[in-house]
Amino acid sequence: MKKRQPAAEGGANWMDTYGDMVTLLLCFFVLLYSISSVDQQKWEIIVKSFNPGADSVSQIVTDSDLKEGDNDVEGGMDKPKMIDDFEDLYYTLQELVQQQNMGDSVSVEGGEGFAFITFQDMVFFDGDSSVLRDDGKPILQAFGQAMSGVSDSIEQIQVLGHTSQGDPTVPNEAHTDRLLSAERSAEVVAYLQQVSDIDPAKMVSSGFGQFRPIAGFDTPEGRAKNRRVEILITRTGAVEQNMDTYYNQIYGQ
């Protein structure tokens, strides 16, 4: 009687290989799903930062009909909506500057818990005037509407008015200098209050006159930089900082 040959060891090893392959495929499809939705505004800003001369940004996959909650996963963790909304505001403001071709006269900067917008004075006001220009009102309205969309995420909006010393050797007349910068910031706040849904209690206007320069007074270019209106937007719950700290981060002063 012949002895039965023992079965070769490792006969079921193909099951291990198959299991590993299925696991890898599952991970691959999860990865595809996680990157299937792209934030168009953020993507465009990132691409344009690497290629400023590009007229358009291609190869962007977006779902224009996607609504909040469409990709929610049952049992998943809720996102920190307030922080995300404030970050979205920063990108939205940058997009507004690009759409309006205002890069030479408006800048948007940001840091931990704040966004900082700088408008050269000619965007909103004529020289030595505190009357809001008609062509500046639509710009201010667009910014106000963007801020209205995330008003719950905003702790405070400070509008800061600045002048420049006309003669490098002679300071401005104190009353005129202070009053002009204060009136300009107040005009911006008043118009924002009219065209936005932001709680008026969150908006503050301040006039610094010529005493917060970001350039010298001895050249026309430097004086033009100093004549400006700034909007400082702080996020709800962010650590409060003094103005010098914000200026150091924005202007390096």
C-alpha positions as a printed Julia matrix, in Angstrom:
253×3 Matrix{Float64}:
   0.0     0.0     0.0
   1.41    3.33   -1.07
   1.87    6.01    1.52
  -0.02    9.23    0.88
   2.34   12.06    0.08
   2.13   14.92    2.63
   0.58   18.14    1.29
   3.07   20.78    0.32
   3.45   23.46    2.9
   2.32   27.0     2.11
  -0.53   25.97   -0.16
  -2.78   28.75    1.17
  -0.21   31.55    0.76
  -2.06   32.91   -2.27
  -4.88   33.95    0.09
  -2.49   36.18    2.01
  -1.35   37.84   -1.2
  -4.94   38.32   -2.35
  -5.9    39.85    1.0
  -3.01   42.32    0.83
  -3.98   43.33   -2.69
  -7.62   43.98   -1.7
  -6.47   46.09    1.27
  -4.23   48.19   -0.97
  -7.04   48.69   -3.47
  -9.36   49.84   -0.69
  -6.77   52.36    0.52
  -6.33   53.59   -3.05
 -10.07   54.19   -3.55
 -10.32   55.94   -0.18
  -7.5    58.25   -1.3
  -9.26   58.98   -4.59
 -12.47   59.8    -2.76
 -10.72   62.11   -0.31
  -9.28   64.29   -3.12
 -12.33   64.14   -5.38
 -13.53   67.61   -4.33
 -11.22   70.62   -4.82
 -11.76   74.1    -3.33
 -11.59   76.18   -6.49
 -10.71   79.52   -4.89
  -7.87   78.09   -2.83
  -6.55   76.08   -5.78
  -6.56   79.11   -8.07
  -4.71   81.24   -5.52
  -2.08   78.53   -5.01
  -1.55   78.03   -8.76
  -1.44   81.76   -9.48
   1.14   82.27   -6.73
   3.48   79.92   -8.65
   2.56   81.38  -12.06
   1.48   85.04  -11.63
   1.39   85.68  -15.39
  -1.16   82.98  -16.13
  -4.44   84.27  -17.61
  -6.41   81.31  -16.32
  -6.05   78.23  -14.2
  -6.83   74.95  -15.94
  -7.17   71.35  -14.83
  -9.42   72.24  -11.91
 -12.07   69.66  -11.03
 -14.97   71.2    -9.15
 -18.61   70.41   -8.55
 -20.51   73.67   -8.8
 -23.69   72.02   -7.53
 -22.07   70.57   -4.43
 -23.83   71.73   -1.29
 -22.71   71.73    2.29
 -23.32   68.34    3.82
 -23.25   66.36    0.54
 -20.0    64.66    1.52
 -20.75   64.26    5.22
 -19.97   60.83    6.62
 -22.25   59.53    9.33
 -20.45   59.33   12.64
 -17.59   61.53   11.42
 -16.13   64.36   13.47
 -17.62   67.81   12.95
 -15.15   70.22   11.4
 -14.21   73.38   13.33
 -16.51   75.5    11.17
 -15.64   78.87   12.69
 -11.94   78.52   11.94
 -12.56   77.14    8.46
 -14.94   80.0     7.66
 -12.37   82.6     8.71
  -9.69   80.94    6.57
 -12.14   80.93    3.65
 -12.65   84.68    4.17
  -8.92   85.27    3.71
  -8.9    83.42    0.39
 -12.12   85.13   -0.72
 -10.63   88.57   -0.07
  -7.51   87.66   -2.04
  -9.7    86.45   -4.89
 -11.61   89.77   -4.88
  -8.34   91.68   -5.27
  -7.38   89.5    -8.24
 -10.79   89.73   -9.88
 -10.84   93.53   -9.62
  -7.21   93.86  -10.8
  -6.4    95.86   -7.67
  -3.08   94.24   -6.87
  -1.22   97.56   -7.16
  -3.5    99.43   -4.75
  -4.91   96.77   -2.39
  -3.12   94.04   -0.47
  -4.5    91.24    1.72
  -2.29   89.64    4.33
  -3.08   87.19    7.09
  -1.73   85.55   10.2
  -2.86   83.47   13.14
  -6.42   84.6    13.82
  -6.49   87.74   11.68
  -6.72   89.15    8.16
  -5.28   92.56    7.24
  -6.32   94.62    4.19
  -4.44   97.72    3.05
  -6.07  100.18    0.61
  -4.08  103.04   -0.86
  -6.0   106.28   -0.25
  -6.86  106.84   -3.92
  -9.05  103.73   -3.88
 -11.62  105.45   -1.65
 -10.7   109.14   -1.37
  -9.35  112.07   -3.35
  -6.46  114.07   -1.93
  -7.27  115.93    1.33
 -10.87  114.68    1.12
 -12.91  112.39    3.35
 -15.76  111.99    0.84
 -16.0   108.38   -0.32
 -15.42  108.13   -4.07
 -18.26  106.66   -6.16
 -15.92  104.2    -7.87
 -14.67  103.0    -4.47
 -18.12  102.14   -3.13
 -18.6    98.9    -5.17
 -15.18   97.7    -4.0
 -16.06   98.34   -0.37
 -19.45   96.73   -0.84
 -17.86   93.55   -2.25
 -15.53   93.31    0.74
 -18.42   93.96    3.11
 -20.52   91.19    1.59
 -17.6    88.76    1.85
 -17.23   89.56    5.54
 -21.0    89.27    6.08
 -20.9    85.63    5.01
 -18.71   84.71    7.99
 -19.83   87.35   10.47
 -20.13   84.8    13.3
 -16.42   84.02   12.89
 -15.43   87.69   13.23
 -14.62   89.15   16.62
 -13.94   92.71   15.47
 -13.33   94.82   12.38
 -11.03   97.8    12.91
 -10.81  100.42   10.16
  -7.64  102.5    10.48
  -7.14  105.83    8.67
  -3.69  107.27    7.92
  -2.31  110.45    6.35
   1.2   111.37    5.22
   3.43  114.31    6.06
   3.32  116.57    3.01
   6.61  118.37    3.77
   9.36  116.0     5.01
  10.67  118.71    7.35
   7.37  120.15    8.65
   4.74  118.04   10.47
   1.12  118.41    9.39
  -1.17  120.78   11.25
  -2.4   118.62   14.14
  -6.14  119.33   13.96
  -6.43  118.86   10.19
  -4.19  115.81   10.2
  -6.02  113.93   12.93
  -9.48  114.93   11.74
  -8.88  113.84    8.14
  -7.67  110.36    9.07
 -10.48  109.91   11.6
 -13.16  111.06    9.14
 -11.88  108.7     6.44
 -11.96  105.67    8.72
 -15.42  106.66    9.98
 -16.71  107.01    6.4
 -15.53  103.49    5.58
 -17.15  102.04    8.7
 -20.42  103.88    8.05
 -20.6   102.59    4.48
 -19.72   99.04    5.54
 -22.55   99.21    8.06
 -24.98  100.2     5.29
 -24.03   97.49    2.8
 -23.28   94.51    5.06
 -24.97   92.34    7.67
 -22.14   92.65   10.16
 -23.09   93.6    13.7
 -22.27   97.34   13.95
 -20.97   96.74   17.48
 -18.11   94.75   15.93
 -16.89   97.68   13.8
 -14.49  100.31   15.11
 -12.88  103.3    13.36
  -9.58  104.92   14.35
  -7.51  107.77   12.92
  -3.74  107.76   13.35
  -2.89  110.83   11.29
   0.71  110.79   10.05
   2.1   108.88   13.01
   2.0   105.29   11.73
   4.08  105.61    8.53
   5.16  102.52    6.6
   7.57  104.45    4.36
   9.58  107.66    4.42
   8.17  111.15    3.84
  11.01  112.3     1.6
   9.77  110.78   -1.7
   6.39  110.92   -3.5
   6.31  107.09   -3.53
   6.84  106.91    0.21
   4.19  109.53    0.94
   1.72  107.68   -1.3
   2.24  104.46    0.67
   1.62  106.25    3.95
  -1.73  107.65    2.8
  -3.89  104.58    3.26
  -6.89  102.92    4.9
  -6.44   99.57    6.62
  -9.0    97.0     7.76
  -7.95   94.61   10.51
 -10.32   91.63   10.91
  -9.82   89.41   13.94
 -11.3    85.94   14.4
 -13.62   85.1    17.26
 -11.65   83.49   20.06
  -8.23   84.53   18.68
  -5.56   85.79   21.05
  -5.71   89.57   21.1
  -2.52   91.34   20.04
  -1.5    94.99   20.19
  -1.25   97.05   17.02
   2.56   97.0    16.97
   2.5    93.2    16.82
   0.17   93.23   13.82
   2.3    95.87   12.08
   5.46   93.87   12.67
   3.9    90.85   10.99
   2.47   92.8     8.03
   5.07   95.48    7.34
   8.08   94.1     9.16
   8.35   97.16   11.38
